[in-house]
Amino acid sequence: HVQLVESGGGSVQAGGSLTLSCTISGAKHNNYCMAWFRQAPEKEREGVAAITNGGVSTYYADSVKGRFTISQDNAVNTIYLQMNTLNPEDTAMYYCWADPNPARCPFVVGVSGTRVRPTDSGYWGQGTQVTVS
């Protein structure tokens, strides 16, 4: 079965950078939609960035455009989220998500009001905490 393992969270000062990693195992093919979501205390889980098609197609939430970069290394079945210019509003638990249907990727960050919801199908990692002070 599919498993996602995240790493790279931590505490950083405002303006700093962090890189998150998520390694997938058990995937049935190599063109999953893979994405990062985050959830701050008392807030809904929101899509941050998504990637598919071997890294050619990427999608970002408006709140992170220009600061975060999602990438993937197919050789090690891993995606990354490079986060720069972090601010306290970025503090959250960050979750890796994967779905075998690459067409879902745009919906991670929303298309015409339609979004991937935490209760939808897909696979979730255990989460990694990012704290910006």
N, C-alpha and C positions, 0 to 999 in steps of 0.2 A: 504494500500500500504506500501511498505518497506521504512523505514526511518532509517537513520544512524545519530547518534549524537556523535560528538567527544568532548573530553576535555583533558586538561593536558598540553597544550603548554605553552610556556613562554620563558624567557630569562635566559641564563645560561652562565657561563664562560667556556672556553675551558677546557676539562678534566672532566667536570661535568656530571650529569645525569638528565634525565627526563623520566617520564612515561606517555605515551598517552593512552587514553581509547576511545573505540568506542562501543556504545550500539546500537544493531539492534532491530527494532520492525517491526511487520507485515510480518515476514518471513513465507513462506509456509511450510518449513520443517527445520530441525535442522542441515543440512549438507551443508550449503552454503560454498563457498570459500569466505573467508574474508581476506582483505589485507590492507596494507598501501602503499600509493604512496606519493611522494613529488615533489614539483615544486619550484625551485629557480627562482629568477628574470631572465628573458630572457633565460631560459632553458626549455627544454621539461619536461613534467611530467614523472617521472620514478618510476617503482615498487621498493619497498624497502623490503617488506617481506609479506608472505602470509601463511595462515593456513587453514586446513580443516580436515575432518575425526576425529572430536572430539579432535583436537589438536595433533593427532598422526603425521600428515604430515605438515611439515613446509618448507618454501623456503625463501632464503635470497639472496639479491643482493651481489655481491662480495665486494662492498664498505662498507658494514655494518656487514659482517660475523665476529663473535667473539666479536662484540660490542653491537649489538642489539639483543633482544630476543622477539619474538612474542608468545603470549599465549592467551588462551581463557578460560572463565568461563561460561559454558553452563547454569548454574543455574541463571545467571543474564544476559544472552544473550550479553555478552561483550567480546571484544578482547582488548588486551593490547600490547603496544610496549614499552618495557623497553630499553632505550637508554643510554648506558654508554660510557665513554671516548669520549664525543662529541667534535667535532672540528668545526671551522668556515664553513667548506665545507658542514656541515650538516644543515646549515641555510636554511630554506625553509618553504613553507606552506605544511603541512602534511594532506593528505586526506585519509579517510577511504573509502573502496570500498567493495562491496559484490555482489556475483553472485550466483544464485541457482545451477549452474553447477560446482561441485567441481573439475572436470577435467581441468578447466581453471587455477587452482591455479599455476601450474608450469610456466605458461606463464606470470604471473605477473612479474617475474624476468627474463624471457626469456628462450626459448628452441630453440636451433639451429637458432637463429636470429628472431624467432617469439615471439612477445610480445603482451600483452593486451595494447590496445591504449585507450586514454581518450575518443575517439569517439565510442568505442565499447559498447556493451550492458553491463548492470550492474547498480548498484546503488551507488551514491556518497554521502558522507557527505559534510558539508559546509566548512570543513578545519579548522585547528588550526595551528597557527604560532609558529615555533621554531626558536629562534635566539641564535646563539652561538658566543660569542665575546672573 
